């Protein structure tokens, strides 16, 4: 997992959260699985993923 963005104060990669949401996990199950997470972290992760994707597509264009 070297070089991946992580949620501050945790070892959880930011990309994990949108992936879990896409698979149908609820916030409560993620908070149970990652006790260091906060609800704000889960809310911010998809926004971060969108920002990173737009940054990536700009580099290709």
N, CA, C and O atoms as CSV, one atom per row, in Angstrom:
chain,resi,resn,atom,element,x,y,z
A,1,UNK,N,N,0.818,-1.186,0.000
A,1,UNK,CA,C,0.000,0.000,0.000
A,1,UNK,C,C,0.864,1.253,0.000
A,1,UNK,O,O,0.410,2.337,0.365
A,2,UNK,N,N,2.069,1.094,-0.399
A,2,UNK,CA,C,3.002,2.206,-0.412
A,2,UNK,C,C,2.567,3.249,-1.440
A,2,UNK,O,O,2.191,2.908,-2.561
A,3,UNK,N,N,2.621,4.512,-1.050
A,3,UNK,CA,C,2.308,5.594,-1.964
A,3,UNK,C,C,0.828,5.927,-2.091
A,3,UNK,O,O,0.465,6.819,-2.858
A,4,UNK,N,N,-0.021,5.239,-1.366
A,4,UNK,CA,C,-1.460,5.527,-1.444
A,4,UNK,C,C,-1.829,6.560,-0.390
A,4,UNK,O,O,-1.285,6.562,0.714
A,5,UNK,N,N,-2.765,7.441,-0.750
A,5,UNK,CA,C,-3.250,8.425,0.205
A,5,UNK,C,C,-3.993,7.714,1.326
A,5,UNK,O,O,-4.785,6.804,1.079
A,6,UNK,N,N,-3.735,8.128,2.539
A,6,UNK,CA,C,-4.369,7.518,3.702
A,6,UNK,C,C,-5.194,8.564,4.448
A,6,UNK,O,O,-4.935,9.765,4.368
A,7,UNK,N,N,-6.178,8.078,5.163
A,7,UNK,CA,C,-6.990,8.962,5.987
A,7,UNK,C,C,-6.146,9.357,7.186
A,7,UNK,O,O,-5.569,8.502,7.858
A,8,UNK,N,N,-6.076,10.647,7.448
A,8,UNK,CA,C,-5.222,11.183,8.500
A,8,UNK,C,C,-5.493,10.495,9.841
A,8,UNK,O,O,-6.641,10.360,10.265
A,9,UNK,N,N,-4.432,10.071,10.484
A,9,UNK,CA,C,-4.534,9.425,11.790
A,9,UNK,C,C,-4.891,7.949,11.730
A,9,UNK,O,O,-5.094,7.319,12.769
A,10,UNK,N,N,-4.972,7.381,10.513
A,10,UNK,CA,C,-5.295,5.961,10.366
A,10,UNK,C,C,-4.336,5.326,9.376
A,10,UNK,O,O,-3.503,6.003,8.774
A,11,UNK,N,N,-4.465,4.035,9.218
A,11,UNK,CA,C,-3.708,3.335,8.185
A,11,UNK,C,C,-4.611,2.971,7.018
A,11,UNK,O,O,-4.195,2.264,6.100
A,12,UNK,N,N,-5.850,3.454,7.053
A,12,UNK,CA,C,-6.826,3.114,6.021
A,12,UNK,C,C,-6.600,3.968,4.769
A,12,UNK,O,O,-6.565,5.196,4.857
A,13,UNK,N,N,-6.446,3.328,3.605
A,13,UNK,CA,C,-6.318,4.096,2.367
A,13,UNK,C,C,-7.625,4.824,2.046
A,13,UNK,O,O,-8.709,4.283,2.264
A,14,UNK,N,N,-7.521,6.024,1.540
A,14,UNK,CA,C,-8.706,6.810,1.175
A,14,UNK,C,C,-9.554,6.055,0.163
A,14,UNK,O,O,-10.782,6.109,0.228
A,15,UNK,N,N,-8.929,5.358,-0.761
A,15,UNK,CA,C,-9.655,4.652,-1.819
A,15,UNK,C,C,-10.512,3.510,-1.281
A,15,UNK,O,O,-11.430,3.058,-1.966
A,16,UNK,N,N,-10.236,3.043,-0.090
A,16,UNK,CA,C,-11.012,1.949,0.486
A,16,UNK,C,C,-12.462,2.363,0.735
A,16,UNK,O,O,-13.379,1.569,0.530
A,17,UNK,N,N,-12.667,3.586,1.171
A,17,UNK,CA,C,-14.002,4.030,1.575
A,17,UNK,C,C,-14.972,4.068,0.388
A,17,UNK,O,O,-16.041,3.465,0.478
A,18,UNK,N,N,-14.648,4.751,-0.726
A,18,UNK,CA,C,-15.586,4.713,-1.856
A,18,UNK,C,C,-15.816,3.300,-2.372
A,18,UNK,O,O,-16.916,2.972,-2.815
A,19,UNK,N,N,-14.783,2.460,-2.316
A,19,UNK,CA,C,-14.937,1.080,-2.754
A,19,UNK,C,C,-15.921,0.320,-1.882
A,19,UNK,O,O,-16.748,-0.437,-2.390
A,20,UNK,N,N,-15.837,0.515,-0.587
A,20,UNK,CA,C,-16.764,-0.149,0.325
A,20,UNK,C,C,-18.183,0.381,0.144
A,20,UNK,O,O,-19.147,-0.384,0.189
A,21,UNK,N,N,-18.309,1.690,-0.061
A,21,UNK,CA,C,-19.636,2.270,-0.295
A,21,UNK,C,C,-20.244,1.707,-1.574
A,21,UNK,O,O,-21.438,1.412,-1.625
A,22,UNK,N,N,-19.419,1.560,-2.603
A,22,UNK,CA,C,-19.907,1.023,-3.877
A,22,UNK,C,C,-20.364,-0.424,-3.740
A,22,UNK,O,O,-21.252,-0.867,-4.468
A,23,UNK,N,N,-19.767,-1.153,-2.821
A,23,UNK,CA,C,-20.149,-2.548,-2.605
A,23,UNK,C,C,-21.341,-2.685,-1.666
A,23,UNK,O,O,-21.776,-3.798,-1.373
A,24,UNK,N,N,-21.875,-1.552,-1.192
A,24,UNK,CA,C,-23.073,-1.596,-0.372
A,24,UNK,C,C,-22.854,-1.575,1.128
A,24,UNK,O,O,-23.804,-1.749,1.891
A,25,UNK,N,N,-21.623,-1.365,1.566
A,25,UNK,CA,C,-21.376,-1.273,3.001
A,25,UNK,C,C,-21.971,0.022,3.545
A,25,UNK,O,O,-21.940,1.058,2.879
A,26,UNK,N,N,-22.506,-0.044,4.744
A,26,UNK,CA,C,-23.040,1.161,5.380
A,26,UNK,C,C,-21.951,1.792,6.251
A,26,UNK,O,O,-20.947,1.154,6.566
A,27,UNK,N,N,-22.162,3.037,6.629
A,27,UNK,CA,C,-21.178,3.754,7.442
A,27,UNK,C,C,-20.901,3.015,8.747
A,27,UNK,O,O,-19.755,2.949,9.192
A,28,UNK,N,N,-21.935,2.464,9.357
A,28,UNK,CA,C,-21.766,1.788,10.641
A,28,UNK,C,C,-20.837,0.578,10.527
A,28,UNK,O,O,-20.022,0.334,11.417
A,29,UNK,N,N,-20.959,-0.175,9.437
A,29,UNK,CA,C,-20.083,-1.342,9.283
A,29,UNK,C,C,-18.641,-0.908,9.062
A,29,UNK,O,O,-17.716,-1.578,9.521
A,30,UNK,N,N,-18.438,0.210,8.362
A,30,UNK,CA,C,-17.077,0.705,8.162
A,30,UNK,C,C,-16.490,1.220,9.473
A,30,UNK,O,O,-15.308,1.017,9.752
A,31,UNK,N,N,-17.315,1.883,10.269
A,31,UNK,CA,C,-16.842,2.374,11.561
A,31,UNK,C,C,-16.501,1.212,12.490
A,31,UNK,O,O,-15.571,1.307,13.290
A,32,UNK,N,N,-17.249,0.123,12.384
A,32,UNK,CA,C,-16.934,-1.073,13.179
A,32,UNK,C,C,-15.637,-1.716,12.707
A,32,UNK,O,O,-14.827,-2.157,13.523
A,33,UNK,N,N,-15.439,-1.772,11.409
A,33,UNK,CA,C,-14.249,-2.405,10.843
A,33,UNK,C,C,-12.982,-1.577,10.978
A,33,UNK,O,O,-11.880,-2.120,11.051
A,34,UNK,N,N,-13.143,-0.281,11.009
A,34,UNK,CA,C,-12.015,0.650,11.134
A,34,UNK,C,C,-12.305,1.580,12.310
A,34,UNK,O,O,-12.815,2.681,12.104
A,35,UNK,N,N,-11.993,1.164,13.533
A,35,UNK,CA,C,-12.365,1.951,14.711
A,35,UNK,C,C,-11.739,3.350,14.765
A,35,UNK,O,O,-12.249,4.224,15.467
A,36,UNK,N,N,-10.650,3.570,14.040
A,36,UNK,CA,C,-10.023,4.898,14.039
A,36,UNK,C,C,-10.739,5.881,13.125
A,36,UNK,O,O,-10.493,7.084,13.204
A,37,UNK,N,N,-11.619,5.393,12.262
A,37,UNK,CA,C,-12.359,6.269,11.349
A,37,UNK,C,C,-13.403,7.083,12.096
A,37,UNK,O,O,-13.921,6.681,13.138
A,38,UNK,N,N,-13.685,8.233,11.526
A,38,UNK,CA,C,-14.793,9.070,11.999
A,38,UNK,C,C,-15.777,9.203,10.842
A,38,UNK,O,O,-15.417,9.006,9.682
A,39,UNK,N,N,-16.992,9.532,11.164
A,39,UNK,CA,C,-18.013,9.690,10.123
A,39,UNK,C,C,-17.584,10.761,9.112
A,39,UNK,O,O,-17.867,10.631,7.921
A,40,UNK,N,N,-16.912,11.805,9.570
A,40,UNK,CA,C,-16.432,12.854,8.666
A,40,UNK,C,C,-15.442,12.292,7.646
A,40,UNK,O,O,-15.413,12.731,6.496
A,41,UNK,N,N,-14.633,11.322,8.072
A,41,UNK,CA,C,-13.682,10.689,7.143
A,41,UNK,C,C,-14.428,9.977,6.028
A,41,UNK,O,O,-14.043,10.062,4.862
A,42,UNK,N,N,-15.491,9.278,6.386
A,42,UNK,CA,C,-16.287,8.548,5.397
A,42,UNK,C,C,-16.982,9.518,4.454
A,42,UNK,O,O,-17.050,9.278,3.249
A,43,UNK,N,N,-17.498,10.613,5.002
A,43,UNK,CA,C,-18.173,11.617,4.171
A,43,UNK,C,C,-17.211,12.301,3.205
A,43,UNK,O,O,-17.600,12.647,2.090
A,44,UNK,N,N,-15.963,12.498,3.616
A,44,UNK,CA,C,-14.992,13.221,2.796
A,44,UNK,C,C,-14.320,12.337,1.739
A,44,UNK,O,O,-13.826,12.853,0.737
A,45,UNK,N,N,-14.294,11.043,1.940
A,45,UNK,CA,C,-13.556,10.151,1.031
A,45,UNK,C,C,-14.064,10.194,-0.408
A,45,UNK,O,O,-13.240,10.278,-1.318
A,46,UNK,N,N,-15.386,10.142,-0.670
A,46,UNK,CA,C,-15.824,10.223,-2.079
A,46,UNK,C,C,-15.458,11.557,-2.736
A,46,UNK,O,O,-15.154,11.594,-3.929
A,47,UNK,N,N,-15.484,12.639,-1.976
A,47,UNK,CA,C,-15.091,13.938,-2.525
A,47,UNK,C,C,-13.622,13.917,-2.903
A,47,UNK,O,O,-13.237,14.454,-3.942
A,48,UNK,N,N,-12.802,13.299,-2.067
A,48,UNK,CA,C,-11.379,13.186,-2.364
A,48,UNK,C,C,-11.162,12.340,-3.612
A,48,UNK,O,O,-10.320,12.667,-4.448
A,49,UNK,N,N,-11.917,11.255,-3.738
A,49,UNK,CA,C,-11.787,10.388,-4.915
A,49,UNK,C,C,-12.175,11.141,-6.183
A,49,UNK,O,O,-11.513,10.993,-7.210
A,50,UNK,N,N,-13.230,11.940,-6.132
A,50,UNK,CA,C,-13.632,12.742,-7.290
A,50,UNK,C,C,-12.549,13.736,-7.667
A,50,UNK,O,O,-12.250,13.920,-8.847
A,51,UNK,N,N,-11.962,14.376,-6.667
A,51,UNK,CA,C,-10.905,15.353,-6.921
A,51,UNK,C,C,-9.707,14.663,-7.569
A,51,UNK,O,O,-9.141,15.180,-8.533
A,52,UNK,N,N,-9.320,13.511,-7.052
A,52,UNK,CA,C,-8.173,12.800,-7.616
A,52,UNK,C,C,-8.447,12.333,-9.038
A,52,UNK,O,O,-7.557,12.377,-9.886
A,53,UNK,N,N,-9.661,11.891,-9.304
A,53,UNK,CA,C,-10.002,11.434,-10.652
A,53,UNK,C,C,-9.968,12.599,-11.637
A,53,UNK,O,O,-9.486,12.443,-12.759
A,54,UNK,N,N,-10.470,13.757,-11.235
A,54,UNK,CA,C,-10.441,14.906,-12.141
A,54,UNK,C,C,-9.005,15.353,-12.385
A,54,UNK,O,O,-8.667,15.794,-13.484
A,55,UNK,N,N,-8.160,15.239,-11.364
A,55,UNK,CA,C,-6.753,15.579,-11.526
A,55,UNK,C,C,-6.095,14.609,-12.511
A,55,UNK,O,O,-5.284,15.028,-13.338
A,56,UNK,N,N,-6.426,13.354,-12.433
A,56,UNK,CA,C,-5.863,12.328,-13.312
A,56,UNK,C,C,-6.311,12.547,-14.755
A,56,UNK,O,O,-5.501,12.449,-15.676
A,57,UNK,N,N,-7.580,12.838,-14.953
A,57,UNK,CA,C,-8.063,13.014,-16.321
A,57,UNK,C,C,-7.487,14.280,-16.954
A,57,UNK,O,O,-7.299,14.323,-18.170
A,58,UNK,N,N,-7.208,15.292,-16.167
A,58,UNK,CA,C,-6.598,16.502,-16.731
A,58,UNK,C,C,-5.197,16.213,-17.246
A,58,UNK,O,O,-4.778,16.798,-18.244
A,59,UNK,N,N,-4.466,15.326,-16.590
A,59,UNK,CA,C,-3.115,15.025,-17.023
A,59,UNK,C,C,-3.118,14.272,-18.357
A,59,UNK,O,O,-2.183,14.420,-19.144
A,60,UNK,N,N,-4.130,13.486,-18.618
A,60,UNK,CA,C,-4.191,12.717,-19.851
A,60,UNK,C,C,-4.587,13.604,-21.025
A,60,UNK,O,O,-4.055,13.456,-22.126
A,61,UNK,N,N,-5.505,14.511,-20.797
A,61,UNK,CA,C,-6.070,15.321,-21.887
A,61,UNK,C,C,-5.052,16.237,-22.515
A,61,UNK,O,O,-5.377,16.978,-23.443
